[in-house]
Amino acid sequence: MNYRTLGDSGVEVSEVGFGAWVVGTDWWGDRSDEETIEMVQLALDQGITYFDTGDVYGHGESEKLLARALDEYRDEITLGTKVGYDFYNHPQAGHGELPKNLEPDWIRTCVERSLDRLDTDHVEYLQLHNANVDEVTPDVMETLEELKEEGLVDALGWAMGPSIGWLAEHERAVDLDFDGIQTVFNVFEQTPGRHALDHIEATGADTSVVARVPHSSGLLNEHVRPDTELEAGDHRGFRPDAWYETGWEKLETLRFLERDGERTMGQAAIQWLLSHDAVASVTPTFYTAEDIREWAAASETPPLSDEEVERVEELYQTNFGIDRDDGMDSLRSSMDGDDIRAANIDKQVADD
């Protein structure tokens, strides 16, 4: 495993991180607490030291399980969590989005509760969870800086979602000198990540990008194939057939990225992200122990050559040679969608 730093914060993260939205929830398959803890500790054994959770995941259960799994390894890891949703006063309705609360006092309260669940006196990386531009006020920034000064957090981030877009938020996070941005970014869905990287480069900022959904919800790692039967409740089961069909066709154009015995497609998708200097970590959605072993090893597989990166760019610019709709128009959103439409950018919705 190789390691990078979040911005200029000095906080180190493994190039492949553990997205703990699969911990304490049933949105990505049922598993016992013991099985979950075994997965987390296996990830640590594979060199993963960055564990990314959020207070809303399982309404605190994700944080509690991470604390149990990583207690004796606390000094060896980087913990990231997120605040911003009020699940304390509102019930969860399926996969629906809960009300947000980013008032300064509420942020502090949520951080303190997260620290208690994580059984720690600080987290290395605190992120605002899906905050809108107008919600990150000067008072919010003052509160975040106070939390840093008090030693409760070391680095600050802004996690974007749940849909692709949030272009104004990416720019604002960079302009406010956040240490990191977490966003959807993969070979098929490049709009948000590219926008963030372009703004970082244009401004000379030190902000890092943490890429989530690196495998385009199962397409680039071939978790979702033509014969795959998704479990009941799997969020991908609500997507139109055209999304899968166009995705499989795009995948075939990328076979040149595979290297027999050296790099799988799933690993190549991660290496493509790591070819961008500002990308500090990639957080796949781990379903099994096999996923952890394969994708953790991606950090040490052959990096993409300049020629491979250029070929991916050429394919992306021509929509991988596909000239029909993917059936996702009705699900496209970015806040109210204005920033996407104004830029005339095609995009797709993607979940953790």
C-alpha beads as a LAMMPS data file, in Angstrom:
LAMMPS data file: protein, C-alpha beads

352 atoms
351 bonds

1 atom types
1 bond types

-500.0 500.0 xlo xhi
-500.0 500.0 ylo yhi
-500.0 500.0 zlo zhi

Masses

1 110.0

Atoms # bond

1 1 1 0.000 0.000 0.000
2 1 1 1.108 3.515 -0.781
3 1 1 0.048 6.601 1.149
4 1 1 -0.712 10.239 0.366
5 1 1 -1.492 13.394 2.366
6 1 1 -4.771 15.305 2.550
7 1 1 -3.973 18.777 1.269
8 1 1 -1.301 20.402 3.419
9 1 1 -2.843 19.094 6.645
10 1 1 -0.187 16.470 7.294
11 1 1 -2.959 13.848 7.657
12 1 1 -1.898 10.672 5.868
13 1 1 -4.373 8.404 4.097
14 1 1 -3.885 5.088 2.347
15 1 1 -4.346 5.321 -1.421
16 1 1 -7.169 2.822 -1.050
17 1 1 -9.502 3.626 1.825
18 1 1 -12.373 1.750 3.446
19 1 1 -15.755 3.345 2.803
20 1 1 -17.643 2.396 5.950
21 1 1 -21.099 3.124 4.547
22 1 1 -21.244 -0.690 4.263
23 1 1 -20.719 -0.938 8.037
24 1 1 -23.788 -0.860 10.244
25 1 1 -26.230 -0.658 7.320
26 1 1 -28.036 -3.208 5.152
27 1 1 -27.975 -1.228 1.906
28 1 1 -25.112 -3.310 0.524
29 1 1 -26.100 -6.742 1.829
30 1 1 -26.750 -8.236 5.232
31 1 1 -23.850 -9.263 7.447
32 1 1 -23.448 -9.807 11.151
33 1 1 -21.474 -7.465 13.380
34 1 1 -18.784 -10.122 13.675
35 1 1 -18.513 -10.459 9.894
36 1 1 -18.299 -6.695 9.556
37 1 1 -15.523 -6.443 12.134
38 1 1 -13.611 -9.194 10.343
39 1 1 -13.864 -7.221 7.071
40 1 1 -12.553 -4.047 8.698
41 1 1 -9.631 -5.853 10.293
42 1 1 -8.838 -7.656 7.038
43 1 1 -8.657 -4.257 5.345
44 1 1 -6.174 -3.134 7.969
45 1 1 -4.122 -6.280 7.358
46 1 1 -3.991 -5.355 3.661
47 1 1 -2.458 -1.966 4.435
48 1 1 -5.629 0.147 4.458
49 1 1 -5.321 2.781 7.173
50 1 1 -7.948 5.309 6.104
51 1 1 -11.453 4.466 7.312
52 1 1 -14.217 6.787 6.114
53 1 1 -17.547 6.757 7.926
54 1 1 -20.382 9.147 8.773
55 1 1 -22.650 9.658 11.736
56 1 1 -25.764 8.973 9.623
57 1 1 -24.566 5.543 8.436
58 1 1 -26.755 3.143 10.371
59 1 1 -27.643 6.118 12.570
60 1 1 -24.395 5.824 14.488
61 1 1 -23.934 2.060 14.142
62 1 1 -21.136 2.386 11.593
63 1 1 -19.095 4.496 13.988
64 1 1 -19.722 2.114 16.882
65 1 1 -18.650 -0.933 14.867
66 1 1 -15.504 0.806 13.623
67 1 1 -14.628 1.608 17.221
68 1 1 -14.951 -2.061 18.163
69 1 1 -12.966 -3.249 15.155
70 1 1 -10.132 -0.727 15.380
71 1 1 -9.834 -0.010 19.088
72 1 1 -6.373 -1.529 19.587
73 1 1 -5.123 -0.082 16.298
74 1 1 -6.228 3.510 16.904
75 1 1 -2.714 4.942 16.691
76 1 1 -2.144 3.230 13.330
77 1 1 -5.161 4.542 11.440
78 1 1 -6.762 7.689 10.044
79 1 1 -10.415 8.106 10.971
80 1 1 -12.738 10.246 8.882
81 1 1 -16.372 10.911 9.718
82 1 1 -19.116 13.222 8.478
83 1 1 -21.810 15.344 10.098
84 1 1 -24.738 17.327 8.759
85 1 1 -27.825 15.113 8.781
86 1 1 -30.307 15.125 11.655
87 1 1 -31.176 11.478 12.137
88 1 1 -31.648 12.019 15.871
89 1 1 -35.005 13.741 15.407
90 1 1 -36.189 12.244 12.125
91 1 1 -36.888 8.613 11.145
92 1 1 -35.278 7.078 8.070
93 1 1 -37.707 6.463 5.209
94 1 1 -36.149 3.768 3.032
95 1 1 -33.239 5.204 1.050
96 1 1 -34.651 8.713 1.253
97 1 1 -32.488 11.633 2.254
98 1 1 -32.918 12.898 5.805
99 1 1 -33.247 16.574 6.763
100 1 1 -29.938 18.373 7.170
101 1 1 -28.800 20.655 9.957
102 1 1 -25.535 22.570 9.647
103 1 1 -26.090 25.132 12.366
104 1 1 -22.797 25.715 14.218
105 1 1 -24.058 24.457 17.596
106 1 1 -25.509 21.353 15.948
107 1 1 -22.226 20.602 14.182
108 1 1 -20.403 20.715 17.506
109 1 1 -23.019 18.506 19.160
110 1 1 -22.781 15.942 16.364
111 1 1 -18.988 15.895 16.473
112 1 1 -19.028 15.264 20.204
113 1 1 -21.534 12.426 19.781
114 1 1 -19.466 10.921 16.969
115 1 1 -16.329 11.007 19.109
116 1 1 -18.220 9.205 21.831
117 1 1 -19.396 6.466 19.451
118 1 1 -15.931 6.148 17.910
119 1 1 -14.467 5.959 21.429
120 1 1 -11.781 8.503 20.621
121 1 1 -10.835 12.027 21.633
122 1 1 -10.365 13.243 18.057
123 1 1 -10.786 12.342 14.413
124 1 1 -8.170 13.049 11.812
125 1 1 -10.677 14.089 9.158
126 1 1 -14.065 15.751 9.668
127 1 1 -16.325 16.312 6.667
128 1 1 -19.519 18.249 6.129
129 1 1 -21.976 15.753 4.695
130 1 1 -23.606 16.889 1.445
131 1 1 -23.710 20.546 2.453
132 1 1 -25.084 23.142 0.035
133 1 1 -23.061 26.262 -0.730
134 1 1 -25.389 28.542 1.228
135 1 1 -25.229 26.267 4.289
136 1 1 -21.489 26.731 4.783
137 1 1 -21.622 30.182 6.364
138 1 1 -18.828 32.147 8.051
139 1 1 -20.208 30.940 11.402
140 1 1 -19.918 27.341 10.233
141 1 1 -16.327 27.913 9.139
142 1 1 -15.542 29.549 12.489
143 1 1 -16.932 26.508 14.311
144 1 1 -14.877 24.133 12.181
145 1 1 -11.708 26.108 12.860
146 1 1 -12.485 26.096 16.585
147 1 1 -12.807 22.293 16.499
148 1 1 -9.346 22.148 14.910
149 1 1 -7.871 24.531 17.462
150 1 1 -9.320 22.412 20.272
151 1 1 -7.675 19.304 18.835
152 1 1 -10.934 17.510 18.122
153 1 1 -10.182 17.293 14.382
154 1 1 -6.996 17.586 12.333
155 1 1 -8.259 18.162 8.788
156 1 1 -11.502 19.435 7.250
157 1 1 -13.391 18.123 4.249
158 1 1 -16.606 18.530 2.271
159 1 1 -18.338 15.334 1.120
160 1 1 -20.524 15.904 -1.948
161 1 1 -23.626 14.001 -2.918
162 1 1 -25.755 12.014 -3.070
163 1 1 -26.137 12.656 -6.800
164 1 1 -23.460 13.670 -9.250
165 1 1 -23.038 17.377 -9.725
166 1 1 -22.438 19.845 -6.893
167 1 1 -20.090 21.838 -9.104
168 1 1 -20.577 25.079 -7.182
169 1 1 -19.875 23.198 -3.951
170 1 1 -16.635 21.819 -5.355
171 1 1 -15.462 25.321 -6.194
172 1 1 -16.511 26.719 -2.835
173 1 1 -14.701 23.972 -0.930
174 1 1 -11.489 24.756 -2.807
175 1 1 -11.900 28.511 -2.354
176 1 1 -12.431 28.046 1.403
177 1 1 -9.242 25.980 1.580
178 1 1 -10.827 22.733 2.753
179 1 1 -8.215 19.992 3.002
180 1 1 -10.305 17.540 1.008
181 1 1 -13.326 17.016 -1.216
182 1 1 -15.075 13.651 -1.377
183 1 1 -16.965 13.171 -4.619
184 1 1 -18.213 10.654 -7.160
185 1 1 -15.396 10.088 -9.635
186 1 1 -14.717 7.195 -11.985
187 1 1 -13.821 6.495 -15.605
188 1 1 -17.476 6.564 -16.684
189 1 1 -18.636 9.420 -14.424
190 1 1 -15.920 12.043 -14.615
191 1 1 -17.823 15.336 -14.416
192 1 1 -17.584 16.066 -10.670
193 1 1 -14.006 14.889 -10.190
194 1 1 -12.692 16.652 -13.275
195 1 1 -14.413 19.866 -12.243
196 1 1 -12.804 19.723 -8.800
197 1 1 -9.367 18.912 -10.217
198 1 1 -9.601 21.725 -12.764
199 1 1 -10.487 24.266 -10.083
200 1 1 -7.719 23.031 -7.791
201 1 1 -5.210 23.433 -10.605
202 1 1 -6.537 26.825 -11.692
203 1 1 -6.326 28.260 -8.183
204 1 1 -3.128 26.535 -7.076
205 1 1 -4.965 25.205 -4.022
206 1 1 -3.720 22.357 -1.839
207 1 1 -7.138 20.672 -1.607
208 1 1 -7.146 16.911 -2.179
209 1 1 -9.848 14.745 -3.745
210 1 1 -11.154 11.523 -2.209
211 1 1 -12.879 9.541 -4.957
212 1 1 -15.931 7.461 -4.157
213 1 1 -17.898 5.129 -6.451
214 1 1 -14.642 4.337 -8.304
215 1 1 -16.217 1.346 -10.025
216 1 1 -19.364 3.106 -11.249
217 1 1 -21.627 1.165 -8.898
218 1 1 -20.357 -2.243 -9.978
219 1 1 -19.781 -1.859 -13.719
220 1 1 -16.017 -1.277 -13.771
221 1 1 -15.274 -4.113 -11.356
222 1 1 -17.786 -6.394 -13.112
223 1 1 -19.807 -6.955 -9.958
224 1 1 -22.828 -6.269 -12.123
225 1 1 -22.807 -8.422 -15.254
226 1 1 -25.577 -9.304 -17.726
227 1 1 -26.468 -12.385 -15.667
228 1 1 -26.279 -10.723 -12.221
229 1 1 -29.363 -10.968 -10.013
230 1 1 -29.329 -8.127 -7.495
231 1 1 -30.585 -8.670 -3.973
232 1 1 -33.864 -7.088 -2.913
233 1 1 -33.279 -3.516 -1.791
234 1 1 -30.015 -3.084 -3.709
235 1 1 -30.111 0.523 -4.939
236 1 1 -28.785 -0.521 -8.349
237 1 1 -31.914 -2.553 -8.926
238 1 1 -33.856 0.668 -9.475
239 1 1 -31.815 1.695 -12.508
240 1 1 -33.116 1.309 -16.056
241 1 1 -31.879 -1.538 -18.248
242 1 1 -30.238 0.966 -20.594
243 1 1 -27.825 2.037 -17.850
244 1 1 -26.486 -1.493 -17.556
245 1 1 -26.441 -2.144 -21.280
246 1 1 -24.507 1.003 -22.169
247 1 1 -22.178 0.400 -19.222
248 1 1 -21.278 -3.093 -20.394
249 1 1 -20.566 -1.792 -23.880
250 1 1 -18.323 0.948 -22.503
251 1 1 -16.476 -1.601 -20.390
252 1 1 -15.469 -3.613 -23.429
253 1 1 -13.653 -0.577 -24.861
254 1 1 -11.445 -0.484 -21.757
255 1 1 -10.129 -4.035 -21.867
256 1 1 -6.701 -2.706 -22.860
257 1 1 -6.281 -1.564 -19.234
258 1 1 -6.190 -5.143 -17.978
259 1 1 -2.821 -6.845 -17.622
260 1 1 -3.017 -10.595 -17.155
261 1 1 -1.693 -11.439 -13.713
262 1 1 -0.640 -7.849 -13.026
263 1 1 -3.763 -5.660 -13.057
264 1 1 -7.473 -6.468 -13.099
265 1 1 -10.122 -4.123 -14.487
266 1 1 -11.193 -3.265 -10.946
267 1 1 -7.601 -2.382 -10.054
268 1 1 -7.129 -0.417 -13.285
269 1 1 -10.164 1.713 -12.421
270 1 1 -8.471 2.629 -9.136
271 1 1 -5.115 3.262 -10.789
272 1 1 -6.775 5.589 -13.294
273 1 1 -7.989 7.706 -10.381
274 1 1 -4.571 7.614 -8.709
275 1 1 -2.995 8.901 -11.927
276 1 1 -4.350 12.310 -10.850
277 1 1 -1.910 13.860 -8.390
278 1 1 -4.604 15.629 -6.375
279 1 1 -6.458 12.366 -5.673
280 1 1 -5.349 11.354 -2.183
281 1 1 -7.463 8.235 -1.683
282 1 1 -10.030 6.052 -3.429
283 1 1 -12.831 4.505 -1.375
284 1 1 -14.436 1.488 -3.074
285 1 1 -17.552 -0.189 -1.737
286 1 1 -16.283 -3.488 -0.354
287 1 1 -18.787 -6.332 -0.403
288 1 1 -16.535 -9.318 0.310
289 1 1 -13.099 -10.305 1.595
290 1 1 -12.083 -10.944 -2.019
291 1 1 -12.911 -7.327 -2.862
292 1 1 -10.684 -6.092 -0.053
293 1 1 -7.722 -8.206 -1.108
294 1 1 -8.023 -7.271 -4.782
295 1 1 -8.647 -3.547 -4.472
296 1 1 -6.245 -2.907 -1.599
297 1 1 -3.556 -4.426 -3.827
298 1 1 -4.413 -1.935 -6.588
299 1 1 -2.094 0.618 -4.990
300 1 1 0.912 -1.509 -5.930
301 1 1 -0.175 -2.619 -9.394
302 1 1 1.480 -1.007 -12.443
303 1 1 0.402 2.647 -12.773
304 1 1 -1.328 3.572 -16.005
305 1 1 1.051 4.702 -18.711
306 1 1 0.679 8.111 -20.346
307 1 1 -0.597 6.325 -23.452
308 1 1 -3.254 4.469 -21.471
309 1 1 -4.417 7.676 -19.780
310 1 1 -4.628 9.432 -23.148
311 1 1 -6.613 6.561 -24.658
312 1 1 -9.123 6.675 -21.792
313 1 1 -9.487 10.411 -22.366
314 1 1 -10.171 9.889 -26.067
315 1 1 -12.827 7.296 -25.281
316 1 1 -14.475 9.510 -22.688
317 1 1 -14.665 12.441 -25.102
318 1 1 -16.578 10.270 -27.606
319 1 1 -18.823 8.653 -24.953
320 1 1 -16.958 5.391 -25.543
321 1 1 -18.448 5.177 -29.022
322 1 1 -22.066 4.940 -27.794
323 1 1 -24.630 7.269 -29.363
324 1 1 -27.806 6.356 -27.492
325 1 1 -29.340 7.385 -24.177
326 1 1 -28.572 5.467 -20.997
327 1 1 -32.074 5.884 -19.558
328 1 1 -30.988 8.011 -16.605
329 1 1 -32.393 11.392 -17.691
330 1 1 -35.228 11.320 -15.168
331 1 1 -32.765 10.738 -12.332
332 1 1 -30.283 13.434 -13.247
333 1 1 -29.940 16.129 -10.624
334 1 1 -27.403 18.468 -9.123
335 1 1 -29.124 20.482 -6.458
336 1 1 -31.673 22.078 -8.799
337 1 1 -29.589 21.049 -11.784
338 1 1 -28.790 24.561 -12.948
339 1 1 -25.023 24.273 -12.658
340 1 1 -25.017 21.097 -14.740
341 1 1 -27.405 22.413 -17.386
342 1 1 -25.600 25.740 -17.660
343 1 1 -22.359 23.934 -18.375
344 1 1 -24.158 21.601 -20.819
345 1 1 -22.629 18.634 -19.031
346 1 1 -24.100 15.166 -19.269
347 1 1 -24.171 13.336 -15.968
348 1 1 -25.563 10.322 -14.183
349 1 1 -26.778 9.720 -10.641
350 1 1 -24.537 7.472 -8.533
351 1 1 -24.876 6.289 -4.950
352 1 1 -22.266 5.132 -2.423

Bonds

1 1 1 2
2 1 2 3
3 1 3 4
4 1 4 5
5 1 5 6
6 1 6 7
7 1 7 8
8 1 8 9
9 1 9 10
10 1 10 11
11 1 11 12
12 1 12 13
13 1 13 14
14 1 14 15
15 1 15 16
16 1 16 17
17 1 17 18
18 1 18 19
19 1 19 20
20 1 20 21
21 1 21 22
22 1 22 23
23 1 23 24
24 1 24 25
25 1 25 26
26 1 26 27
27 1 27 28
28 1 28 29
29 1 29 30
30 1 30 31
31 1 31 32
32 1 32 33
33 1 33 34
34 1 34 35
35 1 35 36
36 1 36 37
37 1 37 38
38 1 38 39
39 1 39 40
40 1 40 41
41 1 41 42
42 1 42 43
43 1 43 44
44 1 44 45
45 1 45 46
46 1 46 47
47 1 47 48
48 1 48 49
49 1 49 50
50 1 50 51
51 1 51 52
52 1 52 53
53 1 53 54
54 1 54 55
55 1 55 56
56 1 56 57
57 1 57 58
58 1 58 59
59 1 59 60
60 1 60 61
61 1 61 62
62 1 62 63
63 1 63 64
64 1 64 65
65 1 65 66
66 1 66 67
67 1 67 68
68 1 68 69
69 1 69 70
70 1 70 71
71 1 71 72
72 1 72 73
73 1 73 74
74 1 74 75
75 1 75 76
76 1 76 77
77 1 77 78
78 1 78 79
79 1 79 80
80 1 80 81
81 1 81 82
82 1 82 83
83 1 83 84
84 1 84 85
85 1 85 86
86 1 86 87
87 1 87 88
88 1 88 89
89 1 89 90
90 1 90 91
91 1 91 92
92 1 92 93
93 1 93 94
94 1 94 95
95 1 95 96
96 1 96 97
97 1 97 98
98 1 98 99
99 1 99 100
100 1 100 101
101 1 101 102
102 1 102 103
103 1 103 104
104 1 104 105
105 1 105 106
106 1 106 107
107 1 107 108
108 1 108 109
109 1 109 110
110 1 110 111
111 1 111 112
112 1 112 113
113 1 113 114
114 1 114 115
115 1 115 116
116 1 116 117
117 1 117 118
118 1 118 119
119 1 119 120
120 1 120 121
121 1 121 122
122 1 122 123
123 1 123 124
124 1 124 125
125 1 125 126
126 1 126 127
127 1 127 128
128 1 128 129
129 1 129 130
130 1 130 131
131 1 131 132
132 1 132 133
133 1 133 134
134 1 134 135
135 1 135 136
136 1 136 137
137 1 137 138
138 1 138 139
139 1 139 140
140 1 140 141
141 1 141 142
142 1 142 143
143 1 143 144
144 1 144 145
145 1 145 146
146 1 146 147
147 1 147 148
148 1 148 149
149 1 149 150
150 1 150 151
151 1 151 152
152 1 152 153
153 1 153 154
154 1 154 155
155 1 155 156
156 1 156 157
157 1 157 158
158 1 158 159
159 1 159 160
160 1 160 161
161 1 161 162
162 1 162 163
163 1 163 164
164 1 164 165
165 1 165 166
166 1 166 167
167 1 167 168
168 1 168 169
169 1 169 170
170 1 170 171
171 1 171 172
172 1 172 173
173 1 173 174
174 1 174 175
175 1 175 176
176 1 176 177
177 1 177 178
178 1 178 179
179 1 179 180
180 1 180 181
181 1 181 182
182 1 182 183
183 1 183 184
184 1 184 185
185 1 185 186
186 1 186 187
187 1 187 188
188 1 188 189
189 1 189 190
190 1 190 191
191 1 191 192
192 1 192 193
193 1 193 194
194 1 194 195
195 1 195 196
196 1 196 197
197 1 197 198
198 1 198 199
199 1 199 200
200 1 200 201
201 1 201 202
202 1 202 203
203 1 203 204
204 1 204 205
205 1 205 206
206 1 206 207
207 1 207 208
208 1 208 209
209 1 209 210
210 1 210 211
211 1 211 212
212 1 212 213
213 1 213 214
214 1 214 215
215 1 215 216
216 1 216 217
217 1 217 218
218 1 218 219
219 1 219 220
220 1 220 221
221 1 221 222
222 1 222 223
223 1 223 224
224 1 224 225
225 1 225 226
226 1 226 227
227 1 227 228
228 1 228 229
229 1 229 230
230 1 230 231
231 1 231 232
232 1 232 233
233 1 233 234
234 1 234 235
235 1 235 236
236 1 236 237
237 1 237 238
238 1 238 239
239 1 239 240
240 1 240 241
241 1 241 242
242 1 242 243
243 1 243 244
244 1 244 245
245 1 245 246
246 1 246 247
247 1 247 248
248 1 248 249
249 1 249 250
250 1 250 251
251 1 251 252
252 1 252 253
253 1 253 254
254 1 254 255
255 1 255 256
256 1 256 257
257 1 257 258
258 1 258 259
259 1 259 260
260 1 260 261
261 1 261 262
262 1 262 263
263 1 263 264
264 1 264 265
265 1 265 266
266 1 266 267
267 1 267 268
268 1 268 269
269 1 269 270
270 1 270 271
271 1 271 272
272 1 272 273
273 1 273 274
274 1 274 275
275 1 275 276
276 1 276 277
277 1 277 278
278 1 278 279
279 1 279 280
280 1 280 281
281 1 281 282
282 1 282 283
283 1 283 284
284 1 284 285
285 1 285 286
286 1 286 287
287 1 287 288
288 1 288 289
289 1 289 290
290 1 290 291
291 1 291 292
292 1 292 293
293 1 293 294
294 1 294 295
295 1 295 296
296 1 296 297
297 1 297 298
298 1 298 299
299 1 299 300
300 1 300 301
301 1 301 302
302 1 302 303
303 1 303 304
304 1 304 305
305 1 305 306
306 1 306 307
307 1 307 308
308 1 308 309
309 1 309 310
310 1 310 311
311 1 311 312
312 1 312 313
313 1 313 314
314 1 314 315
315 1 315 316
316 1 316 317
317 1 317 318
318 1 318 319
319 1 319 320
320 1 320 321
321 1 321 322
322 1 322 323
323 1 323 324
324 1 324 325
325 1 325 326
326 1 326 327
327 1 327 328
328 1 328 329
329 1 329 330
330 1 330 331
331 1 331 332
332 1 332 333
333 1 333 334
334 1 334 335
335 1 335 336
336 1 336 337
337 1 337 338
338 1 338 339
339 1 339 340
340 1 340 341
341 1 341 342
342 1 342 343
343 1 343 344
344 1 344 345
345 1 345 346
346 1 346 347
347 1 347 348
348 1 348 349
349 1 349 350
350 1 350 351
351 1 351 352
